[in-house]
Amino acid sequence: MSETAATVPRWHAAGDWFDTCRCNVPCPCSFAQLPTYGECDGVLAWHIRDGNYGEVRLDGLNVLMLSSFVGNVWAEHSDTYAAVFLDERADAPQREALQMIFGGQAGSWPAAMITMMAPDEIRGMDFAPIEIEVDEDLGGWRATIPDRVEARAQALAGPTTPEGARVQSTNLPGCETGPGQVATWGRSTADRANAFGFHWSREGQSSKHIPFDWTGPD
């Protein structure tokens, strides 16, 4: 039995993930290709609808990340930086659980993702008032940290999209939440960051919502 499996309790986290980024629609990174401009930065947000870390409940808690990288993040890449915000509403056991899961120490998909991305530097970590909302019909999604981060998007639609239908992809080659999930494509209406050395403000670029469902420490 590995050290992780021996010391980490059984845990589960499922919910909503979305991003807003620099790329044109649709973001090539999700197809395991070079980003539109050869490099990318953006906001990544997770809302846990249902979760536990052993006996510690995680329902309703949020996590947000700012990140940037150069090259194909699924292949050869460099200059990978990140900063992480954890939900300030979490109590001490919940904070420890979030750090273990999203830091990769608790195994499952987050650990695999961190190994693949191999960040050069985590610029900072903070507990913050993260607000995340996802429309039940996936018509839009949004995340905010006052004065620091704003990410908003509307589901992608066009002249031939049936009313109420969503533009979706399955079996993505570069699915950010792990294999087997369905991506719903959108376009950002706000994508702003001003924290830990990350600074940008734009709109109209790629966004996508993908559910996540992880179980660890396997």
N, C-alpha and C positions, 0 to 999 in steps of 0.2 A: 504494500500500500504506500502511495506517495505521501510526502509530508503534508501536501495540501489536503489530500483526501482524509488524512488522519486528524487534522486540526480544524478543518472548516466544516460547519454543520451542513446538512442538506438545506438547500435554498432554492427558491423559485422566484422569478420576476417576469411579469408579462404586462405589456401596455403599448404605448404609442411612442414612436420615434419620428422625428422629422428634421430636415435641415433647410437652410437657405444658404446659397453659395454664389461664388463669382461666375460660375459657368453659364453658358447659354443653355436653353431648354432643348432636349433633356441633358442633364449632367452626364458627360461621358464617363465619369468615375464609376458610376453604377454599372457601366458596361465593361469595366476593367480596361478602360482606354485612357489616354492622356487627357487631362482637363482641357477645356476649350482654349485657354491662354497659356498652357504649359505649366501653370501653377494654379493653386486654388486656395481660398480661405473662406471660412463661413462659420455659421452657428449650427450646433447639433444639440437637440433637446430630447430628453426622455421623460415620459410621464408613466409612473408605475401604477397601473390600475389594480393589479393584484400581486402581492409579493410577500415573501417571508424569508427570513434568514434564521434558520432554526426556529426558535419560539418568538423571534422579533418580527412583528408585522411591519410591512413597508408600504401598504396600500396608500395611494394618493400622493406619495412623495415624488419630487422632481429633481432632475440633474440636468445641467447645461454645460456645454463645452464650446470654447472657441478654438479653432485650429487652422493651421496653414501648412502647406507642403509644396514641393516642387517635383514635377514628374508624375509618373503613374503610381499612385499610392499602393496599388496591388502588385507592383513589380519593382522596377528600379526607381527609387525616389530619394530625395534628400531634403535637408532644411525643414524638418518636420517639427512643429512647435504646437503646444496646446496649453490651455488654462481651463480649470474645472471649477464649476460652482455647484455646491450641494445645498439642498433645501434647508433653510435655517429653522424650519419648523421641526426638524428631526431631533429627537432626544439623543442622549449619549449612545445607547445601544444601536439606535437606528443610524446614527452618523458613522459609527464603526462599520456597520453592515454595508452602507453605501460605499464607503471608502474601499472595503475589501472587494466588493463586486465590481465596481467601476474602475478600480485600480488594477484589476486583473488577478489579484492574489487568491480570489475564491474560485478560479477556474471558469469553465464553460466558454461561451463565445467571447465575452470581454477579454479574457486572457489570450485567446487566439488572435483577436483583433490587435491588441497591443503588441503582441509578438511580431505580427506582420508589419504594423505601422512603424515600430521601433522609433518612437519620438526622440529627437535630439535633446529636447528640453521641455519640461513642464514649467511654464513661466509663473504659475501661481495656482493656489487653491483657496477658495473662500466659501463660507456659508452665507447665503444670500436669500432675499425674498423672491424666489423664482415663481412666476405665474405662467402656467401652460394651459391652453385650451385647445381642444380638437373637436370640431363639429361631428356630431354622431353620423351625419351623412357624408363626412369627409369633404364637405364643401370648402373648408378652409381650416387653418391651424395657426396658432400664434404663441409666442413666448416672450416674456419681458423680465428684465431686471432693471428697476428704475435707475435712470441716468447712466446705465452701463451697456445694456443689450436690448435690442428690439428685433424680433424676427416674426414676420407675418406673411402669409401666403394664401392665395385662393387656388382652388382646384383648376387645373388646365381645362379649357374648353375651346371650341372653334365652330366654324360654320356647319360641320357635319357631325358634331357631337350630339347625340340624343339628349334631350332635356333631362337633367338629373343624373346622367351617366357620368362615370369617372374614367379618365384615361389611365390605364393601369398596365403594369408589366409583371410577368411571372418569370421565374428561373433566371433572375439577373446574374450575370457573371461576377458582379461586384456588389453584392447585397450587403449593405452596411450593418444590418442586424442579424445576419446569418442566413444560411440556406433555407429555402422553402417558403419565404414570405412574399407577399404581393405589394408592389410599390404603386402608390397613387401619385401622379405627377401634378405639380402646381407651378405657379409663377409668383415670385415674391412681390409683395406690396410694400414691404419695409425690410431692410436688412442692415442693421446698424450695430457697431461695436465700438466701445471705448473703454478698454480695460486690459491690464497686464501687457501693455505694448501692442495690442491689437486695435487698429483704428480703420474703420471703413464705414461708408454710408452709401447705399445704392438701393435700387428696386428694379423689378422687371426681369430678374434673372431666375435661374432654376431653383426649384424647391421640390421636395418629395416627402411623402408620408409613408412609413413602413412600420407595421407592427413588430414587436419583439416578444419572444417567449423563450426564456432561458431557464435551465435547471443545472445546478452544480452540487458539488465541486467537479463532477466529471467533465 
